[in-house]
Amino acid sequence: MKGYVQIYTGNGKGKTTASLGLALRAAGAGLKVYIIQFLKKGNYSEIKALSRFDNIIVEQYGLGKFVKGKPSDEDIAAGAAGYLKLCELLKENKHDVIIAEEANVAVMCNLISEEELLALIDMKPENVELVITGRGATDKVIEKADLVTEMKEIKHYYKKGVAARVGIEK
């Protein structure tokens, strides 16, 4: 089966949800899925649910806090480790679907470079589906992708003070 490059971007809710839905579909079909989460750390509800699948692996490469302004050395090291793991996974070619969650944001925050993200796309084996999520996908990344979906926020209850809820947003 030929694999493609999918991008889920935009300022609306649903990028991670869409990628995890694809992971579930792939796992249900017996495919092997590996998810690398940039910028995230913690036992989110989706981590608990995905741990029930033998053919889905999730690794987190974040410090569990927002990166604002100049990233710390620790943030940069975590991003670099996530990038190196993605390179290793693509070179090993043992997984059918690889999801680089929040990789676009990692580029925006200068944890990895746009060139590194483009290099991941170039090293993707023909049979691997590579999914890259996060707001702020660059024009070059969008151009290189096979499928791009932009989540556009029309209205969000967060703006009325509703905090992230367990099982819905986290």
C-alpha positions in Angstrom: 0.0 0.0 0.0 1.3 3.5 -0.9 1.6 5.9 2.0 1.0 9.6 1.8 1.8 12.7 3.8 -1.2 14.3 5.6 -1.2 17.6 7.3 -3.8 18.7 9.9 -3.4 22.4 10.6 -5.3 25.5 11.4 -6.5 27.4 14.5 -9.6 25.2 15.1 -10.1 22.3 17.5 -9.7 18.8 16.1 -6.2 18.3 14.7 -5.1 15.8 17.3 -8.5 14.3 17.4 -8.4 13.7 13.6 -5.0 12.1 13.8 -6.0 9.9 16.7 -9.1 8.8 14.8 -6.9 7.8 11.9 -4.7 5.9 14.4 -7.7 4.0 15.7 -8.9 3.2 12.1 -5.4 2.0 11.2 -5.1 -0.1 14.4 -8.4 -1.7 13.7 -7.2 -2.7 10.3 -4.1 -4.4 11.9 -1.7 -1.6 10.9 1.2 -0.6 13.2 1.0 3.0 14.4 3.6 5.1 16.1 2.8 8.5 17.5 5.4 11.1 18.5 4.0 14.0 20.5 6.0 17.1 20.5 5.4 19.6 23.4 3.1 17.3 25.3 3.8 15.4 28.5 1.3 13.7 30.8 -1.3 11.0 31.0 -4.0 12.5 28.8 -7.2 10.6 28.3 -6.2 9.6 24.8 -2.9 8.1 26.1 -4.9 5.9 28.5 -7.2 4.8 25.7 -4.5 4.2 23.1 -2.5 2.1 25.7 -5.1 -0.6 25.2 -3.9 -1.3 21.7 -0.9 -3.5 21.1 -0.3 -1.9 17.7 -0.3 1.7 18.7 2.8 3.2 20.5 2.8 6.8 21.8 5.9 8.7 23.0 5.9 12.2 24.3 8.7 14.7 23.8 7.6 17.7 25.7 8.1 19.2 29.1 4.3 19.6 29.8 4.2 23.4 29.6 3.6 26.0 26.9 6.7 27.3 25.1 6.4 31.0 25.0 9.1 33.3 23.5 12.5 31.8 23.3 12.5 28.0 24.1 14.6 26.8 27.0 17.6 24.5 26.4 15.4 21.7 27.8 12.6 22.4 25.4 15.1 22.3 22.5 16.6 19.1 23.7 13.2 17.5 24.0 12.3 18.6 20.4 15.6 17.3 19.1 15.0 13.9 20.8 11.6 13.7 19.2 12.9 14.6 15.8 15.7 12.0 16.1 13.1 9.3 17.1 11.0 10.2 14.0 14.1 9.8 11.8 14.9 6.5 13.4 11.3 5.3 12.9 11.2 6.3 9.2 14.6 4.6 8.5 13.5 1.4 10.3 10.3 1.3 8.3 8.5 -1.0 10.8 5.3 1.0 11.2 2.6 1.7 8.7 1.4 5.0 10.1 3.6 7.6 11.9 2.1 10.6 13.4 4.2 13.7 14.3 1.8 15.4 16.6 2.3 19.2 17.1 5.3 19.0 14.7 4.1 22.2 13.0 4.1 24.0 16.4 7.5 22.6 17.2 8.7 24.4 14.1 6.9 27.6 15.1 8.5 27.4 18.5 12.0 26.8 17.0 12.3 23.4 18.6 13.0 21.9 15.2 13.5 23.7 11.9 11.3 23.8 8.8 14.2 22.2 6.9 14.2 19.2 9.4 10.4 18.8 9.0 10.8 18.8 5.2 13.6 16.3 5.5 11.3 14.0 7.4 8.9 14.1 4.5 11.7 13.3 2.1 12.9 10.3 4.1 9.4 8.8 4.4 9.4 5.3 2.9 6.9 4.8 0.0 4.7 2.6 2.1 4.4 4.8 5.3 1.6 7.2 6.0 3.1 10.2 7.7 0.7 12.5 9.5 1.9 15.9 10.7 -0.4 18.0 13.0 -0.4 21.4 14.6 -1.4 24.9 13.8 0.9 27.0 11.7 2.0 24.6 8.9 4.4 26.5 6.7 3.8 27.0 3.0 6.7 24.7 2.1 5.3 21.9 4.3 1.9 22.4 2.9 3.3 22.3 -0.7 5.1 19.0 0.0 2.1 17.2 1.5 -0.4 15.1 -0.4 -3.4 16.0 1.8 -3.9 19.1 3.9 -6.8 19.8 6.1 -7.2 23.1 7.8 -9.3 23.2 11.0 -10.9 26.7 11.1 -12.3 28.0 14.4 -15.7 29.6 13.9 -16.8 29.6 17.5 -15.3 28.1 20.7 -16.6 28.0 24.2 -13.1 28.5 25.5 -13.6 32.2 24.8 -16.4 32.2 27.3 -14.1 30.9 30.0 -14.8 27.1 29.6 -11.6 25.3 30.7 -10.4 22.1 29.0 -12.5 19.2 30.1 -11.3 15.7 30.8 -12.5 13.3 28.1 -13.4 16.1 25.7 -10.3 18.4 25.3 -7.8 16.5 27.5 
